[in-house]
Amino acid sequence: IPAIERNQVEYIISDMYKPYIAYAGTIFPNAVSLVDSFHVISWLLNKINLYINDVKKRYQAIDRKKLAEKNYKTNRDHKTIADSREVMMLKNYHWILLKNTENINYVEKYHRFRGFGGMYMNTYQLEKMFLDLDPKFRDIRTLKEMYVTFNKEYVNRPDEAGTELDCLIELYRESDIALFCEFADLIT
């Protein structure tokens, strides 16, 4: 892969199951290993999930700080605290970011979502609350959906896919979201 330096290729391959890719090269030295779309999407969703977990850890740190302040003010020594609404949302509703938007069941009807203390809302409100937890969530979702759409549109048109893929790669490289810069290297 001429556009990527060797150390970058090794890093990317290790994320895409290095033994599998190395096996083909060992048995068939002139073969070119390819990774199917399923595994590329899996890689991307894994990276997004790691980002969600980082955001969750930030909110948990805030919760621990609040607990320490509360313990200090009340002269107590409580060790645990109930998850804040933000942590609960990041634990239970991460599917909002991971799931393809076309597969989300958007309903206008209000119903109770777990962990909101009896509060009723619809899917649109839940989605907005989740996406507002981090300033990059909306961009992450948009960029992910662009790749999903690319896959669907060009699945049977590989000759036309190259130009569009190059545009996506350039867009991902220019992104200020590190995981999409890595993703650009992967799909290159």
C-alpha positions as CSV (number, residue, x, y, z in Angstrom):
1,I,0.0,0.0,0.0
2,P,2.1,2.9,-1.2
3,A,0.1,5.8,0.3
4,I,0.6,4.5,3.9
5,E,3.9,4.1,5.7
6,R,4.8,0.6,6.8
7,N,4.3,1.3,10.6
8,Q,0.8,2.6,9.9
9,V,0.0,-0.6,7.9
10,E,1.1,-2.8,10.7
11,Y,-1.0,-0.8,13.2
12,I,-4.1,-1.0,11.0
13,I,-3.6,-4.7,10.2
14,S,-3.3,-5.5,13.9
15,D,-6.8,-4.0,14.3
16,M,-8.1,-6.0,11.5
17,Y,-6.9,-9.4,12.8
18,K,-3.3,-9.7,11.7
19,P,-3.0,-13.6,11.7
20,Y,-5.7,-13.8,9.1
21,I,-4.1,-11.3,6.8
22,A,-0.6,-12.8,7.3
23,Y,-1.9,-16.4,6.7
24,A,-2.9,-15.6,3.1
25,G,0.5,-14.0,2.4
26,T,2.3,-17.0,3.7
27,I,0.5,-19.5,1.6
28,F,0.0,-17.4,-1.4
29,P,2.9,-14.9,-1.6
30,N,1.4,-13.0,-4.6
31,A,-2.1,-12.7,-3.1
32,V,-3.5,-9.4,-2.0
33,S,-5.5,-9.6,1.3
34,L,-8.8,-7.8,1.3
35,V,-11.1,-7.0,4.2
36,D,-14.8,-7.1,3.6
37,S,-17.2,-4.3,4.4
38,F,-18.6,-6.1,7.5
39,H,-15.2,-6.1,9.2
40,V,-14.5,-2.5,8.2
41,I,-17.8,-1.4,9.7
42,S,-17.1,-3.5,12.8
43,W,-13.8,-1.7,13.2
44,L,-15.5,1.6,12.9
45,L,-18.2,0.8,15.4
46,N,-15.6,-0.5,17.9
47,K,-13.7,2.8,17.7
48,I,-17.0,4.7,18.1
49,N,-17.8,2.6,21.2
50,L,-14.4,3.3,22.6
51,Y,-15.0,7.0,22.2
52,I,-18.4,6.7,23.9
53,N,-16.7,4.9,26.8
54,D,-14.2,7.7,27.1
55,V,-17.0,10.2,27.3
56,K,-18.7,8.0,29.9
57,K,-15.5,8.0,32.0
58,R,-15.4,11.8,31.9
59,Y,-18.9,12.0,33.3
60,Q,-18.1,9.3,35.9
61,A,-15.1,11.4,37.0
62,I,-17.5,14.4,37.4
63,D,-19.8,12.2,39.5
64,R,-16.9,11.1,41.7
65,K,-15.9,14.7,42.2
66,K,-19.5,15.6,43.2
67,L,-19.6,12.7,45.7
68,A,-16.3,13.8,47.3
69,E,-17.6,17.4,47.6
70,K,-20.9,16.1,49.1
71,N,-19.0,13.8,51.5
72,Y,-16.8,16.7,52.6
73,K,-19.8,19.1,53.1
74,T,-21.8,16.5,55.1
75,N,-18.9,14.9,56.9
76,R,-19.8,11.5,55.4
77,D,-17.8,8.7,53.7
78,H,-20.1,7.4,51.1
79,K,-18.2,5.2,48.6
80,T,-20.7,4.9,45.8
81,I,-23.3,7.2,44.1
82,A,-26.1,6.4,41.7
83,D,-25.2,6.9,38.1
84,S,-26.0,10.4,36.9
85,R,-28.4,10.8,34.0
86,E,-25.5,11.3,31.6
87,V,-23.7,8.1,32.7
88,M,-27.0,6.1,32.5
89,M,-27.6,7.4,29.0
90,L,-24.1,6.5,27.9
91,K,-24.5,3.0,29.3
92,N,-28.0,2.2,28.0
93,Y,-28.5,4.3,24.9
94,H,-25.2,4.1,23.0
95,W,-27.2,2.4,20.2
96,I,-28.3,5.9,19.2
97,L,-24.8,6.5,17.9
98,L,-23.9,3.0,16.8
99,K,-27.1,1.9,15.0
100,N,-27.8,3.0,11.4
101,T,-30.3,5.8,11.5
102,E,-32.5,3.9,9.1
103,N,-32.8,1.1,11.6
104,I,-33.9,3.3,14.6
105,N,-37.6,3.1,15.3
106,Y,-38.5,6.7,15.5
107,V,-41.9,7.2,17.1
108,E,-43.8,10.3,18.1
109,K,-45.5,8.4,20.8
110,Y,-44.3,9.1,24.3
111,H,-43.2,6.3,26.5
112,R,-41.0,5.7,29.5
113,F,-37.3,5.1,29.0
114,R,-35.4,3.3,31.7
115,G,-33.6,5.5,34.1
116,F,-35.4,8.8,33.7
117,G,-37.4,8.6,37.0
118,G,-40.8,8.2,35.4
119,M,-40.2,10.8,32.7
120,Y,-41.9,10.2,29.4
121,M,-40.4,11.1,26.0
122,N,-40.3,10.0,22.4
123,T,-37.3,8.7,20.5
124,Y,-36.5,12.1,19.0
125,Q,-36.1,13.6,22.4
126,L,-34.0,10.7,23.7
127,E,-31.8,11.0,20.6
128,K,-31.3,14.7,21.1
129,M,-30.4,14.3,24.8
130,F,-27.9,11.6,23.9
131,L,-26.3,13.5,21.1
132,D,-26.0,16.6,23.3
133,L,-23.8,14.7,25.8
134,D,-20.7,15.4,23.7
135,P,-20.0,18.0,21.0
136,K,-18.5,15.4,18.6
137,F,-21.4,12.9,18.7
138,R,-23.4,14.5,15.9
139,D,-20.3,14.7,13.6
140,I,-19.4,11.1,14.5
141,R,-22.8,9.9,13.5
142,T,-22.9,11.9,10.3
143,L,-19.5,10.6,9.2
144,K,-20.4,7.0,10.1
145,E,-23.6,7.3,8.2
146,M,-21.8,8.6,5.1
147,Y,-19.7,5.4,5.0
148,V,-22.8,3.2,5.5
149,T,-24.5,5.1,2.6
150,F,-21.4,4.7,0.4
151,N,-21.5,0.9,1.1
152,K,-25.1,0.6,0.1
153,E,-24.9,2.8,-3.0
154,Y,-21.7,1.2,-4.5
155,V,-22.1,-2.4,-3.4
156,N,-22.6,-3.6,-7.0
157,R,-20.7,-0.8,-8.8
158,P,-17.0,-1.2,-7.8
159,D,-15.8,0.6,-10.9
160,E,-17.6,3.8,-9.9
161,A,-16.8,3.4,-6.2
162,G,-13.2,4.5,-6.4
163,T,-13.8,8.2,-6.9
164,E,-16.4,8.4,-4.2
165,L,-14.2,6.5,-1.8
166,D,-11.4,8.9,-2.4
167,C,-13.7,11.8,-1.6
168,L,-14.7,10.1,1.6
169,I,-11.1,9.4,2.6
170,E,-10.2,13.0,2.1
171,L,-13.2,14.1,4.1
172,Y,-12.2,11.7,6.9
173,R,-8.6,12.9,6.9
174,E,-9.7,16.5,7.2
175,S,-12.0,15.7,10.2
176,D,-11.0,16.9,13.6
177,I,-12.1,13.5,15.0
178,A,-9.1,11.2,15.5
179,L,-11.0,8.0,14.9
180,F,-12.0,9.1,11.4
181,C,-8.4,10.1,10.6
182,E,-7.5,6.5,11.5
183,F,-10.5,5.3,9.5
184,A,-9.2,7.1,6.5
185,D,-5.9,5.3,6.8
186,L,-7.7,2.0,7.1
187,I,-9.9,2.3,4.1
188,T,-7.0,3.7,2.0
